[in-house]
Amino acid sequence: MEINHSFYIKPIFIFLITLTTLNGQDNYQNGAWSDPIPFDLVPVAVANLPDGRLITWSSKFHDNFGGEDGFTFTQIFDPSIGADGDVLARTVTQTNHDMFCPGITNLPDGRIMATGGSSSERSSIYNPTTETWIRADDMNIPRGYHGAVTLSDGSTFTIGGSWSGGEGNKDAEIWRPETGWRVLSGLQNEILWNVNDSDSEGQGIYRLDNHAWLWPAPNGKIFHAGPGETMHWIDEKGNNGNGSFSSAGKRLNDTYSMNGNTVMFDIGKLLKVGGSGTYALDSPANENSYVIDINDENNVQTIPTLNSMENARVFVSSVVLPNGEVLIVGGMDKADDFSDTGAYLTGEIYNPDTNSFRTVASMQVPRTYHSAGILLNDGRVFIGGGGLCGNCDDLNHFDAEIYSPPYLFNTNGSLATRPEIEAPEVADYNSDISVTGTQGIVEFSLIRFSSATHSVNNEQRRIPISFSENAGAYNLTIPNRELLPPGNYMLFALDSFGVPSISETVRVGSALPVENLPNLVLDLKFEEGTGINVVDSSGNGNNATIVERDNNKNPIPVTQSYWTSDGLFGNAMEMDGKEFESNSIVEVPYSDSMASIDEELTVMAWVYRDEIEKNVAILSHDYPSLFFGFHNSLYKLEFPTNNGSSVNCYVGYSPAQKWVHIAATFDGQVGRLYANGVEICSDLASGQINLESSEQF
Ligand SMILES: [Cu+2]
């Protein structure tokens, strides 16, 4: 009995030891996956938040898509809870925007912008500080599956998107909080494909302008890398501000690669993987992989990788790692949307030093169409979702998995000790920052906070940072905005074993001011939030005062606060909306600089009207010597000139319950009204603007 017993124990003991050792080597070579982490929705879209958490969302359903009823299921994932992270309660976002299949950008101030998709003209912005989505101004062109990216000046750029809001005519648009959306008529969606692409794409224009790969480049232009055959340089400022473009050649013999992707893993270097010749229809995945070097504008180089990926993939995610390697994960062998047949569970890692791929550990759940992968701020990788197809039960993946890359392990498979760093929260361009930390760090890199859906993540980029060390005190040199578009970055430090730190969040740069306006007379930002003074930021000292008046129009002490923190960006003023006998008004005294307005005038404002019944003056002076605002449902610019002519622009435009950007201009010949960047009224007039009375504005 006893002998038998010991005989049994011993082999089992040896077997366990062997398994542990193999497992250990396995972690060090192949990395390791968590078990699936359950979600209450299919996470189709995902974005990094400044505190390390992720925001994920599906559509107006948690398990399906279709229609555009104006809300979205969202869920926050917190990787810092427990070993594998945890998911917070599911919420429903009401911004009149079904954010399924959007463009996503990470704004310079850390907020997340989602545009178009099922609600094809809408824009919504998530504020991680207040943990709420707000509605932003509508795009001029409705779209879904468009390409979107943050530019080096902080603007959001978008192009294409015939999947939603009608086919074709999806010209580029650009957005700034100060000016709203503006169409770039020189950049039509047709630039995104050539004749070979349209011959290849079995679903026509509906798909040809989908998911553009867009990269702000070291030369300050936008590099369009695919998925069409021909690459382009796009200059959104060219052609008098309407946008211009030129060919940057082809990716050698690569073909149309829809639902493949590119990722910037080093300065001006993109890795291209995967894709297929048609969006769906079981079109086979292609195995063409290249490094595209865009550092020389006149000599864009496409270099084939040394080997191909083991698995040619479509609907694939690429995630750049702190050490410059790229994890290729998910996808399948053919473009069969809403199927897991042919899915690849094995991950592959591209190593830029060897210019080749190797296979690594396999996850448990297929991640095909409608899956999304993204880097976590601790150097692990999140991939979740797949499906969102209603009654397709086993294809709906209400979960995510976390990958720990090999660099997190010792050779025996135990978790490696990670270097530690402390960095400032903000950094400026072309200047140094001081970072303290573990001695002997050999590499620093900044990886931009990003966002992913439908295989595309145009926001992620890794930029290595040069530095010097003095016994754990590091001096890092932050390069220019062309390399680092403004926004939040993860600062990683790597030790001599290649083990990365947990990252520090650094806000790099900020959006450029819209433009230097030497003739700016009055600029009220309404940021004060308290009191009765409103500061003029134009430099002319036209500071304003909040005034209440009695029934005889005499000023009385202000009785209440008209401030709200619910502005489109920051604070705003809430006024009663009465044109005459208003009891709340912001008054600007008459001054030399105001009186100097004579030949030309531009007035712009962001406005949110609760209702359309009232007359609202946005800027008026000694009525009717100047009126800009709303007469009930009419949008209006009116003033007489000094020679008896007058501008009388009236147009039926009465937006309510949403933020709109309104503007009026007069150039000495024509008065014009704009709404969200589109001209909607004009009226000829001659003579000069005549603001002679000394009454306040
Ligand atoms: Cu989709």
Residues whose N, C-alpha, C, O or C-beta is under 5 A from the ligand:
A	BS01	CU	C101
